Amino acid sequence: WGVGLALTVLALSLAGGARLLTGAGAGERYLAVALPVAAGLGLAALLEELLFRGFPLARLAEAMGPLAASVALAVVFTAAHLGNPALSWLGLANVGLAALLLSAVFFSRSGLPAAVGLHFGWNAGLALAADAPVSGLRLGLPVLE
């Protein structure tokens, strides 16, 4: 789902006039960088979901209800991304909306694994499919922009 969402956003960007640029010699250079980036994105998604959903969201939901807990942790999640370089106000709003979506997924039957998967898929879809910024971070994959 995360990759699908990211690819939809990229398709809309291309339809709106953005361009996807590729350089010569993609193959091995891309994979040599993309694999460690994917691993890092996976670990980041797991860590952020454990810190901002998982136990904290479940306990807060018991005290405040799922909606209030989701909004409260979305504010904290968004604030945690404030230091990211090149994060625009639009990007910051998207981080907050993503936090709410991830909380909704967390409360689904699939729970934390689905939230981790969606988080990873979204970030990997943006970073690995188009070298688009992820929460204001440009990862600079070779051959792709």
C-alpha positions as CSV (number, residue, x, y, z in Angstrom):
1,W,0.0,0.0,0.0
2,G,2.8,2.4,0.9
3,V,4.6,1.9,-2.4
4,G,1.2,2.2,-4.2
5,L,0.5,5.6,-2.5
6,A,4.0,6.8,-3.3
7,L,3.8,5.8,-6.9
8,T,0.4,7.5,-7.2
9,V,1.9,10.7,-5.8
10,L,4.8,10.4,-8.3
11,A,2.4,9.8,-11.2
12,L,0.4,12.9,-10.3
13,S,3.6,14.9,-10.0
14,L,4.6,13.7,-13.5
15,A,1.1,14.5,-14.8
16,G,1.5,18.0,-13.4
17,G,4.7,18.7,-15.2
18,A,7.5,17.2,-13.1
19,R,10.2,15.2,-14.9
20,L,11.9,11.9,-13.9
21,L,15.5,12.1,-15.0
22,T,17.8,9.1,-15.3
23,G,21.5,9.1,-16.0
24,A,23.6,6.5,-17.8
25,G,24.8,3.3,-16.2
26,A,22.0,2.7,-13.7
27,G,22.4,-1.0,-12.8
28,E,25.1,-1.8,-10.3
29,R,25.7,1.8,-9.0
30,Y,22.0,2.2,-8.2
31,L,21.8,-1.2,-6.4
32,A,24.9,-0.6,-4.4
33,V,23.3,2.5,-2.9
34,A,19.6,1.5,-3.0
35,L,20.0,-1.7,-0.9
36,P,21.6,0.0,2.1
37,V,19.1,2.9,1.8
38,A,16.2,0.4,1.8
39,A,17.7,-1.3,4.9
40,G,18.0,2.1,6.6
41,L,14.5,3.1,5.7
42,G,13.2,-0.3,7.0
43,L,14.9,0.2,10.3
44,A,13.7,3.8,10.6
45,A,10.1,2.8,9.8
46,L,10.3,0.1,12.5
47,L,11.8,2.4,15.1
48,E,9.4,5.2,14.4
49,E,6.4,2.9,14.6
50,L,7.5,1.4,17.8
51,L,8.1,4.9,19.3
52,F,5.0,6.7,17.9
53,R,2.5,3.9,17.5
54,G,2.9,0.6,19.3
55,F,2.9,0.7,23.0
56,P,2.6,4.5,23.5
57,L,-0.4,4.8,21.2
58,A,-2.2,1.7,22.7
59,R,-1.7,3.1,26.2
60,L,-2.8,6.6,25.3
61,A,-5.8,5.2,23.5
62,E,-6.9,3.5,26.7
63,A,-6.8,6.8,28.6
64,M,-8.0,9.3,25.9
65,G,-9.6,7.2,23.2
66,P,-8.1,6.3,19.8
67,L,-8.8,9.6,18.0
68,A,-7.4,11.9,20.7
69,A,-4.3,9.6,21.2
70,S,-3.7,9.6,17.4
71,V,-3.9,13.4,17.2
72,A,-1.6,13.8,20.2
73,L,1.1,11.4,18.9
74,A,0.7,12.9,15.4
75,V,1.7,16.3,16.8
76,V,4.7,14.7,18.6
77,F,5.6,12.7,15.4
78,T,5.5,15.9,13.3
79,A,7.6,17.8,15.8
80,A,10.2,15.0,15.8
81,H,10.7,15.8,12.0
82,L,11.1,19.5,12.4
83,G,14.9,19.3,12.3
84,N,15.0,17.5,8.9
85,P,16.8,19.7,6.3
86,A,14.7,21.1,3.5
87,L,11.4,20.2,5.1
88,S,8.7,22.6,3.8
89,W,5.5,23.5,5.5
90,L,3.7,21.3,2.9
91,G,6.1,18.4,3.8
92,L,5.5,19.0,7.5
93,A,1.7,18.9,6.9
94,N,2.1,15.6,5.0
95,V,4.1,14.1,7.9
96,G,1.3,15.0,10.2
97,L,-1.3,13.5,7.9
98,A,0.9,10.4,7.4
99,A,1.0,10.0,11.2
100,L,-2.8,10.0,11.4
101,L,-3.0,7.4,8.6
102,L,-0.4,5.2,10.3
103,S,-2.4,5.4,13.5
104,A,-5.6,4.4,11.7
105,V,-3.7,1.4,10.2
106,F,-2.3,0.6,13.7
107,F,-5.8,0.3,15.0
108,S,-6.9,-2.0,12.2
109,R,-6.8,-5.7,12.5
110,S,-3.3,-5.8,11.0
111,G,-1.9,-3.6,13.7
112,L,1.7,-2.7,14.1
113,P,3.1,-4.9,11.3
114,A,0.8,-3.1,8.8
115,A,1.8,0.3,10.1
116,V,5.5,-0.6,9.7
117,G,4.9,-2.0,6.2
118,L,3.0,1.1,5.1
119,H,5.6,3.5,6.6
120,F,8.4,1.6,4.9
121,G,6.6,1.3,1.6
122,W,5.8,5.0,1.4
123,N,9.3,6.1,2.2
124,A,10.9,3.5,0.0
125,G,8.5,4.2,-2.8
126,L,9.5,7.9,-2.8
127,A,13.2,7.5,-2.2
128,L,13.9,4.4,-4.4
129,A,11.5,5.0,-7.2
130,A,12.2,8.7,-7.8
131,D,14.8,10.0,-5.3
132,A,12.0,12.2,-4.0
133,P,12.7,13.7,-0.5
134,V,11.5,11.7,2.4
135,S,10.4,14.0,5.2
136,G,12.7,16.6,3.9
137,L,15.7,14.3,3.5
138,R,17.2,13.9,0.0
139,L,19.0,10.6,-0.1
140,G,20.8,11.3,-3.4
141,L,20.6,8.0,-5.2
142,P,22.9,7.8,-8.2
143,V,21.4,7.9,-11.7
144,L,17.9,8.9,-10.6
145,E,16.3,12.2,-9.8
